[in-house]
Every structure is written in C-alpha cells, then in structure tokens.
Amino acid sequence: EVLRRRDSNTWRARSADDDILAELRRVAELPGDTPLSGSFYDKHRRSGALSSVRIIQRFQSWTTACAAAKWSRTDLMTWVLRFIDDVGPGASYAAFSRWLREHKDEGAPSAQTVRNVVGTWTDILAAAAEHRP
C-alpha cells in the first residue's frame, strides 16, 4: 500500500510539473519579455496556475524552471539514449552529467534539467528503457 501511494504521489507530482512547464512555455511564447521574467509570467499566467514564487520553490530557481520548460521529455530522452549508446546502460548519474557537459556545444541540456523533467536517475533509466524502439 505504501508503494502504491508513493507511486501515485510521484505520478501526480510529475503531472503537476508537466502542467507548470507547459504554462511557462505558453507565457514565454507571448510577445513582450525575453528572457521570461517572473513578473511577466505572473502578469500573464492563467488563473489557477502557480505563481513564480511557488515555481521557484518547486524547481529551486527561476532559471532552472525556465531551462526545464525549454525541453520536452522526448528531447531529453533522446540525449539519455545517446548517452547510454555511448557509455553503456550501467553508467552513473555523475558520468551522465560529465557526458552532457562534454556535448554542451551540440546543445545538450544539463543533467539537472533532465532530472527536473524526468525524475531521479532510476526514473531516467526506466524511462530510457521505455523509449527504446
């Protein structure tokens, strides 16, 4: 029962994060503020959407939240799968982080961005297994 509730809570948190990131992307596409500021977001967010302060609490910083909003889960999983193809499935999160930094000039996201969108390293590896063709 505890595991079922934990999995349910994890799913809800991920679903809520997806909604937050979608709202950030929506407001970021509006004309008038580049890069997206918290005050612009608060002025244009939909009723019921989290405030910039709550988003900062959830993602640890406004910059981190905005970075996470730039990437779709599919985009991020493409990088994870490239990493696994290069390094192997048993590699660590630290190795993943180093690998992404080495590919920064190709437009790679940060490891923390992947974590913010997908979840823990265990979640990331499980999602990679699901995304394999």
DSSP file with accessible surface (Angstrom, degrees, kcal/mol):
  #  RESIDUE AA STRUCTURE BP1 BP2  ACC     N-H-->O    O-->H-N    N-H-->O    O-->H-N    TCO  KAPPA ALPHA  PHI   PSI    X-CA   Y-CA   Z-CA
    1    1 A E     >        0   0  130      0, 0.0     4,-2.5     0, 0.0     5,-0.2   0.000 360.0 360.0 360.0 -41.9    0.0    0.0    0.0
    2    2 A V  H  >  +     0   0  108      1,-0.2     4,-2.6     2,-0.2     5,-0.2   0.921 360.0  48.6 -61.3 -43.0    2.8    2.4    0.8
    3    3 A L  H  > S+     0   0  108      2,-0.2     4,-2.9     1,-0.2     5,-0.2   0.903 109.8  51.9 -64.7 -40.0    4.5    1.8   -2.5
    4    4 A R  H  > S+     0   0  141      2,-0.2     4,-2.4     1,-0.2    -2,-0.2   0.942 112.3  45.4 -62.0 -45.8    1.2    2.3   -4.4
    5    5 A R  H  X S+     0   0  126     -4,-2.5     4,-2.8     2,-0.2    -2,-0.2   0.916 112.9  50.5 -64.3 -41.6    0.6    5.6   -2.6
    6    6 A R  H  X S+     0   0  139     -4,-2.6     4,-2.6     2,-0.2     5,-0.2   0.944 112.2  46.8 -62.3 -45.9    4.3    6.7   -3.3
    7    7 A D  H  X S+     0   0   91     -4,-2.9     4,-2.4     1,-0.2    -2,-0.2   0.918 112.9  50.3 -62.1 -39.5    4.0    5.8   -7.0
    8    8 A S  H  X S+     0   0   39     -4,-2.4     4,-2.4    -5,-0.2    -2,-0.2   0.923 111.6  47.3 -64.2 -43.7    0.7    7.7   -7.1
    9    9 A N  H  X S+     0   0   83     -4,-2.8     4,-2.4     2,-0.2    -2,-0.2   0.891 111.3  51.6 -65.5 -38.6    2.2   10.7   -5.5
   10   10 A T  H  X S+     0   0   49     -4,-2.6     4,-2.6     2,-0.2     5,-0.2   0.931 109.9  49.4 -63.0 -43.3    5.2   10.6   -7.8
   11   11 A W  H  X S+     0   0  167     -4,-2.4     4,-2.8     1,-0.2    -2,-0.2   0.939 111.6  48.8 -62.5 -44.2    2.9   10.5  -10.8
   12   12 A R  H  X S+     0   0  131     -4,-2.4     4,-2.8     2,-0.2    -1,-0.2   0.913 111.4  49.4 -62.7 -42.3    0.8   13.4   -9.5
   13   13 A A  H  X S+     0   0   44     -4,-2.4     4,-2.6     2,-0.2    -1,-0.2   0.930 113.2  46.6 -63.5 -42.9    4.0   15.5   -8.9
   14   14 A R  H  X S+     0   0   57     -4,-2.6     4,-2.3     2,-0.2    -2,-0.2   0.914 113.1  49.5 -65.5 -40.9    5.3   14.7  -12.4
   15   15 A S  H  X S+     0   0   38     -4,-2.8     4,-2.0    -5,-0.2    -2,-0.2   0.926 111.6  48.7 -63.3 -42.8    1.9   15.5  -13.9
   16   16 A A  H  X S+     0   0   33     -4,-2.8     4,-2.4     1,-0.2    -2,-0.2   0.909 109.8  52.2 -63.9 -41.4    1.8   18.8  -12.0
   17   17 A D  H  X S+     0   0   26     -4,-2.6     4,-2.9     1,-0.2     5,-0.2   0.906 106.9  53.3 -61.1 -40.9    5.4   19.6  -13.2
   18   18 A D  H  X S+     0   0   69     -4,-2.3     4,-2.3     1,-0.2    -1,-0.2   0.915 109.8  48.4 -59.9 -41.4    4.3   19.0  -16.8
   19   19 A D  H  X S+     0   0  107     -4,-2.0     4,-2.1     2,-0.2    -2,-0.2   0.903 111.6  49.5 -64.7 -42.0    1.4   21.4  -16.3
   20   20 A I  H  X S+     0   0   14     -4,-2.4     4,-2.5     2,-0.2    -2,-0.2   0.945 112.6  46.7 -61.6 -48.2    3.8   24.0  -14.7
   21   21 A L  H  X S+     0   0    3     -4,-2.9     4,-2.6     1,-0.2    -2,-0.2   0.885 110.2  53.4 -65.3 -37.0    6.3   23.7  -17.6
   22   22 A A  H  X S+     0   0   46     -4,-2.3     4,-2.5    -5,-0.2    -1,-0.2   0.910 110.0  47.9 -63.3 -41.0    3.5   23.9  -20.2
   23   23 A E  H  X S+     0   0   15     -4,-2.1     4,-2.6     2,-0.2     5,-0.3   0.904 110.3  51.9 -67.5 -39.5    2.3   27.2  -18.6
   24   24 A L  H  X S+     0   0    2     -4,-2.5     4,-2.6     1,-0.2    -2,-0.2   0.936 111.2  47.6 -60.3 -44.4    5.8   28.5  -18.6
   25   25 A R  H  X S+     0   0   88     -4,-2.6     4,-1.4     2,-0.2    -2,-0.2   0.921 110.7  52.0 -63.3 -41.3    6.2   27.7  -22.3
   26   26 A R  H  < S+     0   0   62     -4,-2.5     4,-0.5     1,-0.2     3,-0.4   0.949 113.9  41.9 -60.9 -49.0    2.8   29.3  -23.1
   27   27 A V  H >< S+     0   0    0     -4,-2.6     3,-1.5     1,-0.2    -1,-0.2   0.899 109.7  58.7 -67.7 -37.0    3.7   32.6  -21.3
   28   28 A A  H 3< S+     0   0   48     -4,-2.6    -1,-0.2     1,-0.3    -2,-0.2   0.798 100.4  58.0 -62.8 -27.1    7.3   32.5  -22.8
   29   29 A E  T 3< S+     0   0  159     -4,-1.4    -1,-0.3    -3,-0.4    -2,-0.2   0.633  85.3 100.3 -78.3 -13.1    5.8   32.5  -26.3
   30   30 A L  S X  S-     0   0   56     -3,-1.5     3,-0.6    -4,-0.5     2,-0.1  -0.445  82.6-108.8 -71.0 145.3    3.9   35.7  -25.6
   31   31 A P  T 3  S+     0   0  118      0, 0.0    -1,-0.1     0, 0.0    -2,-0.1  -0.431  89.0  55.0 -71.6 146.2    5.5   38.9  -27.1
   32   32 A G  T 3  S+     0   0   71     -2,-0.1     2,-0.3     4,-0.0    -2,-0.0   0.252  90.1  57.8 124.9 -13.5    7.0   41.4  -24.7
   33   33 A D    <   -     0   0   41     -3,-0.6    -3,-0.1    -5,-0.2     4,-0.0  -0.816  57.1-162.0-155.5 109.2    9.6   39.8  -22.4
   34   34 A T  S    S+     0   0  132     -2,-0.3     2,-0.2     1,-0.2    -6,-0.0  -0.986  83.4  27.3-136.0 126.9   12.7   37.9  -23.3
   35   35 A P  S    S-     0   0  114      0, 0.0    -1,-0.2     0, 0.0     2,-0.1   0.660 110.1-106.2 -69.1 163.6   14.1   36.2  -21.4
   36   36 A L        -     0   0   23     -2,-0.2     2,-0.3     4,-0.1    -2,-0.1  -0.337  37.6-157.5 -62.1 125.5   11.0   35.4  -19.4
   37   37 A S     >  -     0   0   36     -2,-0.1     4,-2.4     1,-0.1     5,-0.2  -0.708  25.2-119.5-100.9 159.1   10.9   37.1  -16.1
   38   38 A G  H  > S+     0   0   16     -2,-0.3     4,-2.8     1,-0.2    14,-0.3   0.884 113.9  52.4 -62.6 -39.2    8.9   36.1  -13.0
   39   39 A S  H  > S+     0   0   81      2,-0.2     4,-1.9     1,-0.2    -1,-0.2   0.910 110.2  47.4 -67.7 -39.5    6.9   39.4  -13.0
   40   40 A F  H  > S+     0   0   21      2,-0.2     4,-1.6     1,-0.2    -2,-0.2   0.934 112.8  50.1 -64.6 -44.6    5.9   39.0  -16.7
   41   41 A Y  H >X S+     0   0    1     -4,-2.4     4,-1.6     1,-0.2     3,-0.5   0.943 109.5  50.4 -57.4 -48.4    4.9   35.4  -16.0
   42   42 A D  H 3< S+     0   0   54     -4,-2.8    -1,-0.2     1,-0.2    -2,-0.2   0.862 109.7  51.4 -61.3 -34.9    2.8   36.4  -13.0
   43   43 A K  H 3< S+     0   0  159     -4,-1.9    -1,-0.2     1,-0.2    -2,-0.2   0.823 121.7  31.0 -68.5 -31.5    1.0   39.1  -15.1
   44   44 A H  H << S+     0   0   77     -4,-1.6    -2,-0.2    -3,-0.5    -1,-0.2   0.414  87.9 117.1-114.1   2.4    0.2   36.6  -17.9
   45   45 A R  S  < S-     0   0   85     -4,-1.6     3,-0.1    -5,-0.1     2,-0.1  -0.322  70.2-101.7 -72.1 154.4   -0.3   33.3  -16.2
   46   46 A R    >   -     0   0  149      1,-0.1     3,-2.2     4,-0.1    -1,-0.1  -0.374  46.5 -85.8 -71.0 154.7   -3.7   31.6  -16.3
   47   47 A S  T 3  S+     0   0  131      1,-0.3    -1,-0.1    -2,-0.1     3,-0.1  -0.350 118.1  22.2 -59.8 131.6   -5.9   31.7  -13.3
   48   48 A G  T 3  S+     0   0   79      1,-0.3    -1,-0.3    -3,-0.1     2,-0.1   0.260  92.3 126.5  92.3 -13.6   -5.1   28.8  -11.0
   49   49 A A  S <  S-     0   0   22     -3,-2.2    -1,-0.3     1,-0.1    -4,-0.1  -0.469  71.2 -92.8 -75.0 151.0   -1.5   28.4  -12.4
   50   50 A L        -     0   0   53     -2,-0.1    -1,-0.1    -3,-0.1    -4,-0.1  -0.308  40.9-115.3 -61.8 147.4    1.3   28.5   -9.8
   51   51 A S     >  -     0   0   30      1,-0.1     4,-2.2    -3,-0.1     5,-0.2  -0.306  28.5-105.4 -74.8 165.1    2.9   31.9   -9.1
   52   52 A S  H  > S+     0   0   12    -14,-0.3     4,-2.5     1,-0.2     5,-0.2   0.873 121.7  57.0 -60.9 -35.1    6.6   32.5  -10.0
   53   53 A V  H  > S+     0   0   86      1,-0.2     4,-2.1     2,-0.2    -1,-0.2   0.933 108.2  45.6 -62.7 -44.8    7.4   32.2   -6.2
   54   54 A R  H  > S+     0   0  123      2,-0.2     4,-2.1     1,-0.2    -1,-0.2   0.878 111.3  53.3 -66.6 -36.0    5.9   28.8   -6.0
   55   55 A I  H  X S+     0   0    0     -4,-2.2     4,-2.8     2,-0.2     6,-0.3   0.927 107.9  50.6 -64.4 -42.4    7.6   27.7   -9.2
   56   56 A I  H  X S+     0   0   66     -4,-2.5     4,-1.6     1,-0.2    -2,-0.2   0.921 110.0  50.4 -61.1 -41.5   10.9   28.8   -7.7
   57   57 A Q  H  < S+     0   0  105     -4,-2.1    -1,-0.2     1,-0.2    -2,-0.2   0.900 114.0  45.2 -62.6 -38.4   10.2   26.8   -4.6
   58   58 A R  H  < S+     0   0   88     -4,-2.1    -2,-0.2     1,-0.2    -1,-0.2   0.884 125.5  29.0 -73.9 -39.3    9.4   23.7   -6.7
   59   59 A F  H  < S-     0   0    4     -4,-2.8    -2,-0.2    -5,-0.1    -1,-0.2   0.357 102.4-121.0-106.7   3.5   12.4   24.0   -9.1
   60   60 A Q  S  < S+     0   0  144     -4,-1.6     2,-0.3    -5,-0.2    -4,-0.1   0.127  86.9  24.4  77.6 -22.1   14.9   25.7   -6.7
   61   61 A S  S  > S-     0   0   37     -6,-0.3     4,-1.9     1,-0.1     5,-0.1  -0.970  73.2-120.4-162.6 158.5   15.3   28.7   -9.1
   62   62 A W  H  > S+     0   0   38     -2,-0.3     4,-2.7     2,-0.2     5,-0.2   0.908 115.1  54.1 -66.3 -40.6   13.6   30.6  -11.8
   63   63 A T  H  > S+     0   0  109      1,-0.2     4,-2.5     2,-0.2    -1,-0.2   0.910 107.6  49.6 -61.1 -43.0   16.4   29.8  -14.2
   64   64 A T  H  > S+     0   0   35      2,-0.2     4,-2.4     1,-0.2    -1,-0.2   0.916 111.4  48.9 -63.5 -42.8   16.2   26.1  -13.5
   65   65 A A  H  X S+     0   0    0     -4,-1.9     4,-2.0     2,-0.2    -2,-0.2   0.932 112.5  47.5 -63.8 -44.8   12.4   26.1  -14.2
   66   66 A C  H  X S+     0   0   27     -4,-2.7     4,-1.0     1,-0.2    -1,-0.2   0.895 111.2  51.3 -64.5 -38.6   12.8   28.1  -17.4
   67   67 A A  H >X S+     0   0   25     -4,-2.5     3,-0.6    -5,-0.2     4,-0.5   0.922 109.8  49.6 -64.0 -42.4   15.5   25.7  -18.6
   68   68 A A  H >< S+     0   0    0     -4,-2.4     3,-1.1     1,-0.2    -1,-0.2   0.874 106.1  57.2 -63.8 -35.0   13.3   22.7  -17.8
   69   69 A A  H 3< S+     0   0    6     -4,-2.0    -1,-0.2     1,-0.2    -2,-0.2   0.758  96.9  63.5 -69.2 -22.2   10.5   24.3  -19.8
   70   70 A K  H << S+     0   0  165     -4,-1.0     2,-0.5    -3,-0.6    -1,-0.2   0.716  97.5  66.3 -71.8 -22.6   12.6   24.6  -22.9
   71   71 A W  S << S-     0   0   53     -3,-1.1     2,-0.2    -4,-0.5    -1,-0.0  -0.880  70.9-145.3-110.0 132.5   13.0   20.8  -23.2
   72   72 A S     >  -     0   0   47     -2,-0.5     4,-2.3     1,-0.1     5,-0.2  -0.529  31.7-113.4 -82.3 159.1   10.3   18.3  -24.0
   73   73 A R  H  > S+     0   0   73      1,-0.2     4,-2.6     2,-0.2     5,-0.2   0.903 119.4  53.9 -58.6 -38.9   10.5   14.9  -22.3
   74   74 A T  H  > S+     0   0   88      1,-0.2     4,-1.8     2,-0.2    -1,-0.2   0.916 106.4  51.2 -64.0 -43.2   11.1   13.4  -25.7
   75   75 A D  H  > S+     0   0   74      1,-0.2     4,-1.3     2,-0.2    -1,-0.2   0.925 112.4  46.9 -57.4 -46.5   14.0   15.8  -26.4
   76   76 A L  H  X S+     0   0    0     -4,-2.3     4,-2.1     1,-0.2    -2,-0.2   0.901 108.4  54.0 -65.2 -40.3   15.6   14.9  -23.1
   77   77 A M  H  X S+     0   0    1     -4,-2.6     4,-2.8     1,-0.2    -1,-0.2   0.842 101.0  61.1 -66.2 -28.9   15.2   11.2  -23.6
   78   78 A T  H  X S+     0   0   75     -4,-1.8     4,-2.1     2,-0.2    -1,-0.2   0.933 107.1  45.5 -60.1 -43.0   17.0   11.5  -27.0
   79   79 A W  H  X S+     0   0   26     -4,-1.3     4,-2.4    -3,-0.2    -2,-0.2   0.905 111.7  51.8 -67.0 -40.2   20.0   12.7  -25.0
   80   80 A V  H  X S+     0   0    0     -4,-2.1     4,-2.6     1,-0.2    -2,-0.2   0.940 110.6  47.9 -62.1 -44.6   19.7   10.0  -22.4
   81   81 A L  H  X S+     0   0   25     -4,-2.8     4,-2.5     1,-0.2    -1,-0.2   0.884 110.0  52.1 -66.7 -37.7   19.6    7.3  -25.1
   82   82 A R  H  X S+     0   0   86     -4,-2.1     4,-2.1    -5,-0.2    -1,-0.2   0.922 110.4  49.8 -60.4 -44.2   22.6    8.8  -26.9
   83   83 A F  H  X>S+     0   0    2     -4,-2.4     4,-3.2     2,-0.2     5,-0.6   0.945 110.9  47.8 -59.6 -49.5   24.5    8.7  -23.6
   84   84 A I  H  X5S+     0   0   20     -4,-2.6     4,-1.9     1,-0.2    -2,-0.2   0.910 111.1  51.6 -61.4 -39.7   23.5    5.0  -23.0
   85   85 A D  H  <5S+     0   0  104     -4,-2.5    -1,-0.2     1,-0.2    -2,-0.2   0.885 116.9  40.5 -63.2 -37.7   24.6    4.1  -26.5
   86   86 A D  H  <5S+     0   0  100     -4,-2.1    -2,-0.2    -5,-0.2    -1,-0.2   0.890 132.9  18.6 -76.0 -42.1   27.9    5.8  -26.0
   87   87 A V  H  <5S-     0   0   77     -4,-3.2    -3,-0.2    -5,-0.2    -2,-0.2   0.743 107.2-107.2-107.5 -31.4   28.7    4.7  -22.4
   88   88 A G    ><< -     0   0   20     -4,-1.9     3,-1.2    -5,-0.6    -1,-0.2  -0.257  32.2 -81.4 112.8 158.0   26.5    1.7  -21.7
   89   89 A P  T 3  S+     0   0  103      0, 0.0    -1,-0.1     0, 0.0    -5,-0.1   0.682 118.0  62.3 -71.9 -17.1   23.4    1.1  -19.5
   90   90 A G  T 3  S+     0   0   81     -3,-0.1    -2,-0.1    -6,-0.1    -6,-0.0   0.362  75.7 124.1 -92.6   9.7   25.3    0.7  -16.2
   91   91 A A    <   -     0   0   17     -3,-1.2     2,-0.1     1,-0.1    -3,-0.1  -0.247  58.4-115.4 -72.3 159.4   26.8    4.2  -16.1
   92   92 A S     >  -     0   0   57      1,-0.1     4,-2.2     4,-0.0     5,-0.1  -0.399  20.3-111.1 -90.7 166.7   26.2    6.6  -13.2
   93   93 A Y  H  > S+     0   0   42      1,-0.2     4,-2.9     2,-0.2     5,-0.2   0.889 120.0  56.3 -61.4 -39.2   24.4    9.9  -13.0
   94   94 A A  H  > S+     0   0   50      1,-0.2     4,-2.3     2,-0.2    -1,-0.2   0.913 107.5  47.9 -61.5 -40.9   27.8   11.6  -12.4
   95   95 A A  H  > S+     0   0   18      2,-0.2     4,-2.7     1,-0.2    -1,-0.2   0.901 111.2  51.4 -65.8 -39.1   29.0   10.1  -15.7
   96   96 A F  H  X S+     0   0    0     -4,-2.2     4,-2.6     2,-0.2    -2,-0.2   0.935 109.1  50.4 -61.5 -45.7   25.9   11.3  -17.4
   97   97 A S  H  X S+     0   0   25     -4,-2.9     4,-2.0     1,-0.2    -2,-0.2   0.926 112.5  46.2 -59.9 -45.9   26.4   14.8  -16.1
   98   98 A R  H  X S+     0   0  122     -4,-2.3     4,-2.1     1,-0.2    -1,-0.2   0.922 111.6  52.4 -62.1 -43.9   30.0   14.8  -17.3
   99   99 A W  H  X S+     0   0   14     -4,-2.7     4,-1.0     1,-0.2    -2,-0.2   0.915 108.3  49.9 -61.0 -43.8   29.0   13.4  -20.7
  100  100 A L  H >< S+     0   0    2     -4,-2.6     3,-0.7     1,-0.2    -1,-0.2   0.905 108.8  52.5 -63.1 -40.5   26.3   16.1  -21.2
  101  101 A R  H >< S+     0   0  156     -4,-2.0     3,-1.3     1,-0.2     4,-0.3   0.892 106.2  54.3 -61.2 -37.9   28.9   18.9  -20.3
  102  102 A E  H 3< S+     0   0  132     -4,-2.1    -1,-0.2     1,-0.3     3,-0.2   0.742 112.3  44.5 -65.9 -22.5   31.2   17.4  -23.0
  103  103 A H  T X<>S+     0   0   25     -4,-1.0     3,-1.6    -3,-0.7     5,-1.5   0.173  77.6 112.1-106.9  16.1   28.3   17.7  -25.5
  104  104 A K  G X 5S+     0   0  113     -3,-1.3     3,-2.3     1,-0.3    -1,-0.2   0.872  71.7  60.6 -58.5 -37.9   27.2   21.2  -24.5
  105  105 A D  G 3 5S+     0   0  142      1,-0.3    -1,-0.3    -4,-0.3    -2,-0.1   0.686 100.6  56.3 -67.1 -14.4   28.4   22.7  -27.8
  106  106 A E  G < 5S-     0   0   98     -3,-1.6    -1,-0.3    -4,-0.0    -2,-0.2   0.378 128.9 -98.0 -92.1   0.4   25.9   20.4  -29.5
  107  107 A G  T < 5 +     0   0   41     -3,-2.3    -3,-0.2     1,-0.2    -2,-0.2   0.661  62.8 169.6  93.1  18.9   23.1   21.9  -27.4
  108  108 A A      < -     0   0    2     -5,-1.5    -1,-0.2    -8,-0.2     3,-0.1  -0.307  31.0-123.6 -63.8 145.4   22.9   19.3  -24.7
  109  109 A P        -     0   0    2      0, 0.0     2,-0.2     0, 0.0    -6,-0.1  -0.280  32.9 -93.8 -75.8 172.4   20.8   20.1  -21.7
  110  110 A S     >  -     0   0   47      1,-0.1     4,-1.8    -2,-0.0     5,-0.1  -0.529  29.2-118.3 -81.3 157.4   22.2   20.0  -18.2
  111  111 A A  H  > S+     0   0    4      1,-0.2     4,-2.5     2,-0.2     5,-0.2   0.884 116.2  57.0 -62.2 -35.8   21.8   16.8  -16.2
  112  112 A Q  H  > S+     0   0   81      1,-0.2     4,-2.8     2,-0.2    -1,-0.2   0.885 102.5  54.3 -65.5 -35.3   19.8   18.7  -13.6
  113  113 A T  H  > S+     0   0    7      2,-0.2     4,-1.9     1,-0.2     5,-0.3   0.938 108.9  48.4 -62.2 -43.8   17.3   19.8  -16.3
  114  114 A V  H  X>S+     0   0    0     -4,-1.8     4,-3.3     1,-0.2     5,-0.7   0.943 112.9  48.5 -60.8 -44.6   16.8   16.1  -17.2
  115  115 A R  H  X5S+     0   0   89     -4,-2.5     4,-1.0     1,-0.2    -2,-0.2   0.897 108.7  53.3 -62.5 -41.4   16.3   15.3  -13.5
  116  116 A N  H  <5S+     0   0   21     -4,-2.8    -1,-0.2     1,-0.2    -2,-0.2   0.863 119.7  33.3 -63.2 -35.2   13.8   18.2  -13.1
  117  117 A V  H  <5S+     0   0    6     -4,-1.9    -2,-0.2    -5,-0.2    -1,-0.2   0.889 132.1  26.3 -88.7 -42.5   11.7   16.9  -16.0
  118  118 A V  H  <5S-     0   0    1     -4,-3.3     2,-0.3     1,-0.3    -3,-0.2   0.859 101.2-127.2 -95.3 -38.0   12.1   13.1  -15.8
  119  119 A G     << -     0   0   18     -4,-1.0    -1,-0.3    -5,-0.7    -2,-0.1  -0.916  53.8  -1.5 127.3-154.9   12.9   12.4  -12.2
  120  120 A T  S  > S-     0   0   71     -2,-0.3     4,-2.7     1,-0.1     5,-0.2  -0.105  75.9 -98.9 -66.9 169.7   15.6   10.6  -10.3
  121  121 A W  H  > S+     0   0   35      1,-0.2     4,-2.6     2,-0.2     5,-0.2   0.906 128.1  52.8 -59.0 -38.5   18.4    8.7  -12.1
  122  122 A T  H  > S+     0   0  106      1,-0.2     4,-2.3     2,-0.2    -1,-0.2   0.925 109.8  48.2 -61.7 -43.3   16.4    5.5  -11.6
  123  123 A D  H  > S+     0   0   48      2,-0.2     4,-2.7     1,-0.2    -2,-0.2   0.892 110.4  52.4 -61.8 -41.4   13.4    7.2  -13.2
  124  124 A I  H  X S+     0   0    0     -4,-2.7     4,-2.3     2,-0.2    -2,-0.2   0.934 110.7  46.2 -62.3 -46.3   15.6    8.4  -16.1
  125  125 A L  H  X S+     0   0   53     -4,-2.6     4,-2.0     2,-0.2    -2,-0.2   0.896 112.9  50.0 -65.0 -38.9   16.9    4.9  -16.7
  126  126 A A  H  X S+     0   0   48     -4,-2.3     4,-1.8    -5,-0.2    -2,-0.2   0.920 110.9  49.3 -64.8 -42.2   13.4    3.4  -16.5
  127  127 A A  H  X S+     0   0    3     -4,-2.7     4,-1.7     1,-0.2    -2,-0.2   0.886 108.0  54.7 -64.2 -37.5   12.1    6.0  -19.0
  128  128 A A  H  X S+     0   0    3     -4,-2.3     4,-0.8     1,-0.2    -1,-0.2   0.913 105.9  51.7 -61.6 -42.4   15.0    5.2  -21.3
  129  129 A A  H >< S+     0   0   73     -4,-2.0     3,-0.6     1,-0.2    -1,-0.2   0.886 110.6  48.9 -62.2 -37.1   14.1    1.5  -21.3
  130  130 A E  H 3< S+     0   0  155     -4,-1.8    -1,-0.2     1,-0.2    -2,-0.2   0.798 108.9  53.3 -72.1 -28.2   10.5    2.5  -22.2
  131  131 A H  H 3< S+     0   0   69     -4,-1.7    -1,-0.2    -3,-0.1    -2,-0.2   0.553  79.8 113.5 -85.7  -8.9   11.7    4.8  -25.1
  132  132 A R    <<        0   0   99     -4,-0.8    -3,-0.0    -3,-0.6    -4,-0.0  -0.447 360.0 360.0 -64.0 132.4   13.8    2.2  -26.8
  133  133 A P              0   0  164      0, 0.0    -1,-0.1     0, 0.0    -2,-0.0  -0.205 360.0 360.0 -67.4 360.0   12.3    1.3  -30.2
